[in-house]
Amino acid sequence: MAFMPIETDDLFEDGDTAVCVPVADEETGEIRLLSERCSTCIFRPGNPFRATMPGRIRSMVAVAVADEGHVTCHSTLPGSAPAGVEPAICRGFADTYGGRSLALRLGDVLGLVREVPPPS
């Protein structure tokens, strides 16, 4: 059975352009979720991103929660991730707000959540 890719509700900015990236495998429909928080997770206490972009992080999380979406791990985004790493849902977001994410709820029910290691 083929599934349509699920796109993130996590929008990152490239100038004024919002971009969505798929966090689901196009062939299987499996939703990629980091197995643990990346070393620079925005949800880690004391993370430098919290000090430099507090309003941006709050806004991104608020939009994701309001839309039943999710946040894609910044370490897995195209242009930031090492070669071969595919976009995945942020583990910190999933641990904190996962019950509000439609992709994670559906993925759990359908057995389609696949945990992947964070990029090194």
VMD Tcl script that builds the backbone (N, CA, C; Angstrom):
set m [mol new atoms 360]
animate dup $m
set s [atomselect $m all]
$s set {name element resname resid chain x y z} {
  {N N MET 1 A 0.846 -1.168 0.000}
  {CA C MET 1 A 0.000 0.000 0.000}
  {C C MET 1 A 0.898 1.240 0.000}
  {N N ALA 2 A 0.671 2.177 -0.900}
  {CA C ALA 2 A 1.461 3.402 -0.978}
  {C C ALA 2 A 0.768 4.515 -0.205}
  {N N PHE 3 A 1.556 5.309 0.477}
  {CA C PHE 3 A 1.036 6.439 1.236}
  {C C PHE 3 A 1.609 7.719 0.673}
  {N N MET 4 A 0.831 8.770 0.761}
  {CA C MET 4 A 1.324 10.087 0.360}
  {C C MET 4 A 2.299 10.563 1.423}
  {N N PRO 5 A 3.373 11.233 1.034}
  {CA C PRO 5 A 4.306 11.727 2.038}
  {C C PRO 5 A 3.641 12.772 2.929}
  {N N ILE 6 A 3.947 12.724 4.198}
  {CA C ILE 6 A 3.438 13.727 5.137}
  {C C ILE 6 A 4.476 14.822 5.208}
  {N N GLU 7 A 4.037 16.043 5.035}
  {CA C GLU 7 A 4.967 17.153 5.108}
  {C C GLU 7 A 4.896 17.775 6.485}
  {N N THR 8 A 5.981 18.390 6.884}
  {CA C THR 8 A 6.033 18.980 8.207}
  {C C THR 8 A 5.193 20.231 8.256}
  {N N ASP 9 A 4.768 20.565 9.417}
  {CA C ASP 9 A 4.154 21.860 9.658}
  {C C ASP 9 A 5.196 22.793 10.241}
  {N N ASP 10 A 6.402 22.315 10.305}
  {CA C ASP 10 A 7.517 23.127 10.760}
  {C C ASP 10 A 8.010 23.938 9.573}
  {N N LEU 11 A 7.876 25.206 9.638}
  {CA C LEU 11 A 8.331 26.074 8.556}
  {C C LEU 11 A 9.644 26.707 8.959}
  {N N PHE 12 A 10.613 26.630 8.097}
  {CA C PHE 12 A 11.840 27.350 8.361}
  {C C PHE 12 A 11.970 28.415 7.302}
  {N N GLU 13 A 12.708 29.438 7.611}
  {CA C GLU 13 A 12.736 30.587 6.720}
  {C C GLU 13 A 13.999 30.634 5.892}
  {N N ASP 14 A 13.842 30.908 4.634}
  {CA C ASP 14 A 14.931 31.165 3.712}
  {C C ASP 14 A 14.593 32.527 3.126}
  {N N GLY 15 A 15.011 33.578 3.832}
  {CA C GLY 15 A 14.522 34.908 3.510}
  {C C GLY 15 A 13.088 34.975 3.985}
  {N N ASP 16 A 12.164 35.271 3.101}
  {CA C ASP 16 A 10.750 35.312 3.458}
  {C C ASP 16 A 9.991 34.085 2.958}
  {N N THR 17 A 10.707 33.110 2.407}
  {CA C THR 17 A 10.062 31.957 1.812}
  {C C THR 17 A 9.941 30.825 2.827}
  {N N ALA 18 A 8.731 30.353 3.063}
  {CA C ALA 18 A 8.518 29.210 3.945}
  {C C ALA 18 A 8.654 27.928 3.133}
  {N N VAL 19 A 9.295 26.932 3.719}
  {CA C VAL 19 A 9.548 25.685 3.023}
  {C C VAL 19 A 9.104 24.522 3.907}
  {N N CYS 20 A 8.457 23.529 3.308}
  {CA C CYS 20 A 8.073 22.304 4.014}
  {C C CYS 20 A 8.916 21.163 3.471}
  {N N VAL 21 A 9.322 20.275 4.348}
  {CA C VAL 21 A 10.087 19.108 3.925}
  {C C VAL 21 A 9.372 17.846 4.399}
  {N N PRO 22 A 9.375 16.793 3.597}
  {CA C PRO 22 A 8.696 15.556 4.006}
  {C C PRO 22 A 9.466 14.827 5.104}
  {N N VAL 23 A 8.735 14.299 6.081}
  {CA C VAL 23 A 9.333 13.494 7.147}
  {C C VAL 23 A 8.849 12.055 7.053}
  {N N ALA 24 A 8.186 11.720 5.953}
  {CA C ALA 24 A 7.697 10.364 5.738}
  {C C ALA 24 A 8.335 9.777 4.492}
  {N N ASP 25 A 8.593 8.493 4.544}
  {CA C ASP 25 A 9.141 7.783 3.404}
  {C C ASP 25 A 8.073 7.699 2.313}
  {N N GLU 26 A 8.416 8.122 1.128}
  {CA C GLU 26 A 7.466 8.156 0.020}
  {C C GLU 26 A 6.943 6.765 -0.349}
  {N N GLU 27 A 7.775 5.764 -0.234}
  {CA C GLU 27 A 7.403 4.395 -0.613}
  {C C GLU 27 A 6.545 3.703 0.442}
  {N N THR 28 A 6.943 3.824 1.717}
  {CA C THR 28 A 6.296 3.044 2.780}
  {C C THR 28 A 5.317 3.837 3.635}
  {N N GLY 29 A 5.443 5.166 3.618}
  {CA C GLY 29 A 4.615 6.000 4.478}
  {C C GLY 29 A 5.147 6.093 5.900}
  {N N GLU 30 A 6.269 5.416 6.186}
  {CA C GLU 30 A 6.836 5.479 7.538}
  {C C GLU 30 A 7.260 6.906 7.874}
  {N N ILE 31 A 6.930 7.327 9.085}
  {CA C ILE 31 A 7.243 8.671 9.551}
  {C C ILE 31 A 8.526 8.609 10.363}
  {N N ARG 32 A 9.520 9.385 9.942}
  {CA C ARG 32 A 10.806 9.389 10.627}
  {C C ARG 32 A 10.746 10.270 11.874}
  {N N LEU 33 A 11.185 9.708 12.986}
  {CA C LEU 33 A 11.254 10.396 14.276}
  {C C LEU 33 A 12.632 10.116 14.850}
  {N N LEU 34 A 13.333 11.150 15.294}
  {CA C LEU 34 A 14.640 10.897 15.888}
  {C C LEU 34 A 14.493 10.008 17.116}
  {N N SER 35 A 15.391 9.072 17.290}
  {CA C SER 35 A 15.356 8.135 18.419}
  {C C SER 35 A 15.763 8.815 19.720}
  {N N GLU 36 A 16.486 9.916 19.608}
  {CA C GLU 36 A 16.883 10.725 20.769}
  {C C GLU 36 A 17.124 12.147 20.288}
  {N N ARG 37 A 17.233 13.052 21.234}
  {CA C ARG 37 A 17.466 14.458 20.861}
  {C C ARG 37 A 18.852 14.614 20.250}
  {N N CYS 38 A 18.938 15.453 19.234}
  {CA C CYS 38 A 20.243 15.737 18.642}
  {C C CYS 38 A 21.070 16.553 19.646}
  {N N SER 39 A 22.348 16.666 19.410}
  {CA C SER 39 A 23.230 17.341 20.370}
  {C C SER 39 A 22.921 18.830 20.514}
  {N N THR 40 A 22.261 19.415 19.528}
  {CA C THR 40 A 21.926 20.839 19.599}
  {C C THR 40 A 20.416 21.061 19.599}
  {N N CYS 41 A 19.676 20.114 20.150}
  {CA C CYS 41 A 18.213 20.197 20.159}
  {C C CYS 41 A 17.735 21.493 20.814}
  {N N ILE 42 A 16.786 22.148 20.171}
  {CA C ILE 42 A 16.241 23.399 20.706}
  {C C ILE 42 A 15.457 23.171 21.985}
  {N N PHE 43 A 15.167 21.924 22.320}
  {CA C PHE 43 A 14.439 21.608 23.549}
  {C C PHE 43 A 15.366 21.216 24.694}
  {N N ARG 44 A 16.670 21.194 24.472}
  {CA C ARG 44 A 17.622 20.896 25.553}
  {C C ARG 44 A 17.767 22.125 26.439}
  {N N PRO 45 A 17.779 21.931 27.764}
  {CA C PRO 45 A 18.023 23.071 28.659}
  {C C PRO 45 A 19.385 23.699 28.350}
  {N N GLY 46 A 19.405 25.008 28.330}
  {CA C GLY 46 A 20.657 25.726 28.104}
  {C C GLY 46 A 21.128 25.750 26.662}
  {N N ASN 47 A 20.314 25.248 25.737}
  {CA C ASN 47 A 20.727 25.246 24.343}
  {C C ASN 47 A 20.884 26.679 23.843}
  {N N PRO 48 A 21.981 26.982 23.140}
  {CA C PRO 48 A 22.214 28.352 22.671}
  {C C PRO 48 A 21.120 28.900 21.756}
  {N N PHE 49 A 20.422 28.040 21.038}
  {CA C PHE 49 A 19.346 28.525 20.177}
  {C C PHE 49 A 18.255 29.213 20.996}
  {N N ARG 50 A 18.025 28.736 22.209}
  {CA C ARG 50 A 16.985 29.333 23.060}
  {C C ARG 50 A 17.321 30.782 23.410}
  {N N ALA 51 A 18.597 31.085 23.530}
  {CA C ALA 51 A 19.011 32.449 23.868}
  {C C ALA 51 A 19.023 33.356 22.647}
  {N N THR 52 A 19.389 32.810 21.499}
  {CA C THR 52 A 19.528 33.649 20.308}
  {C C THR 52 A 18.245 33.790 19.504}
  {N N MET 53 A 17.311 32.816 19.646}
  {CA C MET 53 A 16.077 32.854 18.865}
  {C C MET 53 A 14.850 32.492 19.703}
  {N N PRO 54 A 14.704 33.043 20.906}
  {CA C PRO 54 A 13.586 32.591 21.751}
  {C C PRO 54 A 12.219 32.846 21.130}
  {N N GLY 55 A 12.007 33.991 20.512}
  {CA C GLY 55 A 10.717 34.297 19.896}
  {C C GLY 55 A 10.434 33.402 18.710}
  {N N ARG 56 A 11.444 33.121 17.916}
  {CA C ARG 56 A 11.291 32.264 16.735}
  {C C ARG 56 A 10.921 30.841 17.157}
  {N N ILE 57 A 11.569 30.331 18.175}
  {CA C ILE 57 A 11.284 28.975 18.650}
  {C C ILE 57 A 9.876 28.907 19.225}
  {N N ARG 58 A 9.514 29.869 20.061}
  {CA C ARG 58 A 8.154 29.890 20.636}
  {C C ARG 58 A 7.104 29.937 19.539}
  {N N SER 59 A 7.329 30.776 18.538}
  {CA C SER 59 A 6.384 30.922 17.434}
  {C C SER 59 A 6.273 29.630 16.627}
  {N N MET 60 A 7.405 29.022 16.316}
  {CA C MET 60 A 7.418 27.788 15.535}
  {C C MET 60 A 6.673 26.677 16.271}
  {N N VAL 61 A 6.908 26.557 17.569}
  {CA C VAL 61 A 6.237 25.534 18.367}
  {C C VAL 61 A 4.745 25.834 18.472}
  {N N ALA 62 A 4.387 27.093 18.686}
  {CA C ALA 62 A 2.979 27.471 18.808}
  {C C ALA 62 A 2.209 27.145 17.528}
  {N N VAL 63 A 2.799 27.442 16.381}
  {CA C VAL 63 A 2.148 27.143 15.097}
  {C C VAL 63 A 2.007 25.639 14.924}
  {N N ALA 64 A 3.058 24.897 15.217}
  {CA C ALA 64 A 3.010 23.436 15.067}
  {C C ALA 64 A 1.933 22.832 15.959}
  {N N VAL 65 A 1.853 23.266 17.207}
  {CA C VAL 65 A 0.856 22.736 18.139}
  {C C VAL 65 A -0.551 23.125 17.693}
  {N N ALA 66 A -0.746 24.377 17.312}
  {CA C ALA 66 A -2.074 24.847 16.893}
  {C C ALA 66 A -2.569 24.103 15.647}
  {N N ASP 67 A -1.645 23.736 14.764}
  {CA C ASP 67 A -2.014 23.059 13.517}
  {C C ASP 67 A -1.952 21.530 13.621}
  {N N GLU 68 A -1.737 21.007 14.828}
  {CA C GLU 68 A -1.544 19.567 15.035}
  {C C GLU 68 A -0.389 19.051 14.185}
  {N N GLY 69 A 0.611 19.897 14.018}
  {CA C GLY 69 A 1.775 19.552 13.207}
  {C C GLY 69 A 2.925 19.065 14.057}
  {N N HIS 70 A 4.119 19.386 13.636}
  {CA C HIS 70 A 5.319 18.979 14.343}
  {C C HIS 70 A 6.474 19.869 13.921}
  {N N VAL 71 A 7.585 19.714 14.605}
  {CA C VAL 71 A 8.808 20.442 14.290}
  {C C VAL 71 A 9.795 19.429 13.731}
  {N N THR 72 A 10.398 19.771 12.628}
  {CA C THR 72 A 11.433 18.927 12.049}
  {C C THR 72 A 12.762 19.286 12.700}
  {N N CYS 73 A 13.542 18.270 13.048}
  {CA C CYS 73 A 14.858 18.522 13.649}
  {C C CYS 73 A 15.701 19.346 12.695}
  {N N HIS 74 A 16.242 20.451 13.194}
  {CA C HIS 74 A 17.057 21.333 12.354}
  {C C HIS 74 A 18.308 20.624 11.836}
  {N N SER 75 A 18.782 19.616 12.554}
  {CA C SER 75 A 19.976 18.875 12.126}
  {C C SER 75 A 19.692 17.928 10.973}
  {N N THR 76 A 18.401 17.753 10.638}
  {CA C THR 76 A 18.043 16.852 9.531}
  {C C THR 76 A 17.506 17.607 8.321}
  {N N LEU 77 A 17.487 18.929 8.393}
  {CA C LEU 77 A 16.966 19.726 7.276}
  {C C LEU 77 A 17.939 19.738 6.099}
  {N N PRO 78 A 17.407 19.698 4.882}
  {CA C PRO 78 A 18.277 19.793 3.704}
  {C C PRO 78 A 19.135 21.058 3.793}
  {N N GLY 79 A 20.389 20.903 3.460}
  {CA C GLY 79 A 21.322 22.030 3.541}
  {C C GLY 79 A 22.044 22.084 4.869}
  {N N SER 80 A 21.493 21.465 5.899}
  {CA C SER 80 A 22.129 21.415 7.215}
  {C C SER 80 A 22.582 20.006 7.561}
  {N N ALA 81 A 21.856 19.022 7.059}
  {CA C ALA 81 A 22.123 17.619 7.400}
  {C C ALA 81 A 23.287 17.063 6.595}
  {N N PRO 82 A 24.016 16.127 7.198}
  {CA C PRO 82 A 25.052 15.428 6.428}
  {C C PRO 82 A 24.425 14.633 5.282}
  {N N ALA 83 A 25.212 14.315 4.297}
  {CA C ALA 83 A 24.728 13.539 3.146}
  {C C ALA 83 A 24.078 12.245 3.622}
  {N N GLY 84 A 22.933 11.928 3.019}
  {CA C GLY 84 A 22.235 10.685 3.328}
  {C C GLY 84 A 21.262 10.761 4.489}
  {N N VAL 85 A 21.255 11.879 5.221}
  {CA C VAL 85 A 20.333 12.037 6.354}
  {C C VAL 85 A 19.030 12.631 5.835}
  {N N GLU 86 A 17.921 11.975 6.159}
  {CA C GLU 86 A 16.617 12.453 5.716}
  {C C GLU 86 A 15.925 13.219 6.846}
  {N N PRO 87 A 15.078 14.181 6.508}
  {CA C PRO 87 A 14.363 14.944 7.530}
  {C C PRO 87 A 13.565 14.037 8.467}
  {N N ALA 88 A 13.560 14.400 9.746}
  {CA C ALA 88 A 12.853 13.620 10.763}
  {C C ALA 88 A 12.250 14.568 11.792}
  {N N ILE 89 A 11.213 14.107 12.453}
  {CA C ILE 89 A 10.577 14.899 13.506}
  {C C ILE 89 A 11.533 15.014 14.682}
  {N N CYS 90 A 11.605 16.209 15.227}
  {CA C CYS 90 A 12.453 16.510 16.381}
  {C C CYS 90 A 12.018 15.678 17.595}
  {N N ARG 91 A 12.960 15.003 18.232}
  {CA C ARG 91 A 12.643 14.185 19.405}
  {C C ARG 91 A 12.211 15.054 20.580}
  {N N GLY 92 A 12.830 16.199 20.740}
  {CA C GLY 92 A 12.439 17.099 21.824}
  {C C GLY 92 A 10.998 17.551 21.677}
  {N N PHE 93 A 10.592 17.860 20.447}
  {CA C PHE 93 A 9.204 18.237 20.202}
  {C C PHE 93 A 8.286 17.053 20.485}
  {N N ALA 94 A 8.645 15.879 19.994}
  {CA C ALA 94 A 7.809 14.686 20.193}
  {C C ALA 94 A 7.656 14.359 21.674}
  {N N ASP 95 A 8.729 14.472 22.436}
  {CA C ASP 95 A 8.669 14.176 23.871}
  {C C ASP 95 A 7.784 15.174 24.615}
  {N N THR 96 A 7.769 16.408 24.150}
  {CA C THR 96 A 7.025 17.462 24.836}
  {C C THR 96 A 5.601 17.624 24.321}
  {N N TYR 97 A 5.429 17.572 23.002}
  {CA C TYR 97 A 4.135 17.873 22.383}
  {C C TYR 97 A 3.619 16.767 21.466}
  {N N GLY 98 A 4.231 15.607 21.470}
  {CA C GLY 98 A 3.908 14.547 20.516}
  {C C GLY 98 A 2.444 14.159 20.445}
  {N N GLY 99 A 1.748 14.223 21.572}
  {CA C GLY 99 A 0.331 13.871 21.581}
  {C C GLY 99 A -0.526 14.837 20.796}
  {N N ARG 100 A 0.031 15.980 20.457}
  {CA C ARG 100 A -0.717 16.982 19.691}
  {C C ARG 100 A -0.393 16.923 18.203}
  {N N SER 101 A 0.526 16.062 17.813}
  {CA C SER 101 A 0.940 15.954 16.409}
  {C C SER 101 A 0.111 14.904 15.694}
  {N N LEU 102 A -0.605 15.323 14.671}
  {CA C LEU 102 A -1.428 14.399 13.898}
  {C C LEU 102 A -0.567 13.308 13.253}
  {N N ALA 103 A 0.576 13.674 12.695}
  {CA C ALA 103 A 1.453 12.689 12.053}
  {C C ALA 103 A 1.888 11.622 13.050}
  {N N LEU 104 A 2.261 12.038 14.260}
  {CA C LEU 104 A 2.702 11.055 15.256}
  {C C LEU 104 A 1.544 10.210 15.773}
  {N N ARG 105 A 0.392 10.819 15.972}
  {CA C ARG 105 A -0.768 10.045 16.443}
  {C C ARG 105 A -1.180 9.004 15.401}
  {N N LEU 106 A -1.297 9.436 14.145}
  {CA C LEU 106 A -1.659 8.497 13.081}
  {C C LEU 106 A -0.575 7.439 12.879}
  {N N GLY 107 A 0.663 7.895 12.901}
  {CA C GLY 107 A 1.772 6.957 12.744}
  {C C GLY 107 A 1.785 5.897 13.826}
  {N N ASP 108 A 1.490 6.294 15.060}
  {CA C ASP 108 A 1.426 5.326 16.164}
  {C C ASP 108 A 0.315 4.313 15.928}
  {N N VAL 109 A -0.867 4.799 15.581}
  {CA C VAL 109 A -2.021 3.919 15.366}
  {C C VAL 109 A -1.755 2.941 14.220}
  {N N LEU 110 A -1.124 3.429 13.158}
  {CA C LEU 110 A -0.887 2.599 11.978}
  {C C LEU 110 A 0.438 1.832 12.036}
  {N N GLY 111 A 1.199 2.038 13.096}
  {CA C GLY 111 A 2.493 1.365 13.211}
  {C C GLY 111 A 3.504 1.850 12.190}
  {N N LEU 112 A 3.438 3.143 11.857}
  {CA C LEU 112 A 4.305 3.689 10.817}
  {C C LEU 112 A 5.382 4.643 11.326}
  {N N VAL 113 A 5.557 4.738 12.634}
  {CA C VAL 113 A 6.620 5.602 13.152}
  {C C VAL 113 A 7.914 4.792 13.159}
  {N N ARG 114 A 8.940 5.336 12.504}
  {CA C ARG 114 A 10.253 4.671 12.472}
  {C C ARG 114 A 11.273 5.600 13.123}
  {N N GLU 115 A 11.848 5.121 14.225}
  {CA C GLU 115 A 12.866 5.918 14.904}
  {C C GLU 115 A 14.193 5.800 14.168}
  {N N VAL 116 A 14.824 6.957 13.987}
  {CA C VAL 116 A 16.126 7.023 13.299}
  {C C VAL 116 A 17.096 7.762 14.208}
  {N N PRO 117 A 18.380 7.393 14.144}
  {CA C PRO 117 A 19.353 8.081 15.004}
  {C C PRO 117 A 19.585 9.508 14.533}
  {N N PRO 118 A 19.902 10.393 15.482}
  {CA C PRO 118 A 20.222 11.761 15.067}
  {C C PRO 118 A 21.536 11.789 14.295}
  {N N PRO 119 A 21.709 12.775 13.434}
  {CA C PRO 119 A 22.978 12.877 12.708}
  {C C PRO 119 A 24.130 13.100 13.685}
  {N N SER 120 A 25.286 12.581 13.336}
  {CA C SER 120 A 26.433 12.774 14.228}
  {C C SER 120 A 27.234 13.976 13.819}
}
mol reanalyze $m
mol bondsrecalc $m
mol representation Tube
mol addrep $m
